[in-house]
Amino acid sequence: MTNESAEHILSYGKLTAVWATLLVLTAATIMVTRVELGVWKVWAALAIASIKSGLVIAFFMHMKYEPRLFRIILFVALFTLAGFIGGTFFDVLYR
């Protein structure tokens, strides 16, 4: 019988690298707000925010080391939430 609930201990180096990446992406978000991109400004900020949230979920919440079923459930929940938020925005947009 194997122990499938083994701990996943991440090294300080890996955690520091993820943290530094999050800082760089935060700086990129600030830079995007200072550049005139028109409609693409919002899309760029959302893309950067998605990458940052993916890093936090994968490493700091240890989702990278969870079974596939947990990851699938997480993505279904996130897509459902995105659908509700998108539906709300379209409802407000076309009133």
C-alpha positions in Angstrom: 0.0 0.0 0.0 1.5 3.4 -1.0 1.1 6.6 0.8 -0.6 8.9 -1.8 -1.0 11.7 0.7 2.7 12.5 0.8 3.7 16.1 1.4 4.9 18.2 -1.4 7.6 20.3 0.1 8.8 23.0 -2.3 12.3 24.4 -2.0 12.8 28.0 -0.9 14.5 28.6 -4.3 11.4 27.6 -6.2 9.1 29.6 -4.0 11.4 32.6 -4.3 11.4 32.2 -8.1 7.6 32.1 -8.3 7.4 35.1 -6.0 9.9 37.1 -8.1 7.9 36.1 -11.2 4.8 37.5 -9.5 6.6 40.7 -8.8 7.7 41.0 -12.4 4.1 40.4 -13.6 2.8 43.0 -11.2 5.3 45.5 -12.7 4.1 44.5 -16.1 0.5 45.1 -15.1 1.5 48.6 -14.0 3.3 49.2 -17.2 0.3 48.1 -19.2 -1.8 50.8 -17.5 0.7 53.5 -18.6 0.8 52.5 -22.3 -2.1 53.5 -24.6 -3.4 50.2 -26.0 -7.1 51.1 -26.4 -9.3 48.1 -25.8 -6.3 45.8 -25.6 -5.2 47.4 -22.3 -8.0 45.5 -20.5 -7.2 42.2 -22.3 -3.5 42.5 -21.5 -4.2 43.2 -17.8 -6.6 40.3 -17.7 -4.1 38.0 -19.4 -1.4 39.0 -16.9 -3.8 38.5 -14.0 -4.7 35.0 -15.3 -1.0 34.0 -15.4 -0.5 35.4 -11.9 -3.5 33.5 -10.5 -2.4 30.3 -12.2 1.0 30.6 -10.6 -0.5 31.1 -7.1 -2.9 28.2 -7.6 -0.3 25.9 -9.0 2.5 26.5 -6.5 1.3 28.3 -3.3 -1.9 26.3 -3.2 -0.1 23.1 -4.3 -2.7 22.3 -7.1 0.2 21.2 -9.3 0.7 18.2 -7.1 -3.0 17.3 -6.6 -4.7 14.4 -8.5 -6.1 15.1 -12.0 -9.7 15.0 -10.7 -9.1 18.0 -8.3 -7.6 20.0 -11.2 -10.5 19.2 -13.5 -13.0 20.2 -10.8 -11.1 23.5 -10.2 -11.2 24.3 -13.9 -14.9 23.5 -14.2 -15.6 25.8 -11.3 -13.5 28.6 -12.8 -15.1 28.3 -16.2 -18.5 28.3 -14.6 -17.6 31.4 -12.6 -16.3 33.1 -15.8 -19.5 32.2 -17.6 -21.6 33.8 -14.9 -19.4 36.9 -14.9 -19.4 37.1 -18.7 -23.2 36.7 -18.8 -23.6 39.5 -16.3 -21.4 41.8 -18.4 -23.3 41.0 -21.6 -26.6 41.6 -19.8 -25.5 45.0 -18.6 -23.9 45.8 -22.0 -27.0 45.2 -24.0 -29.6 46.9 -21.8 
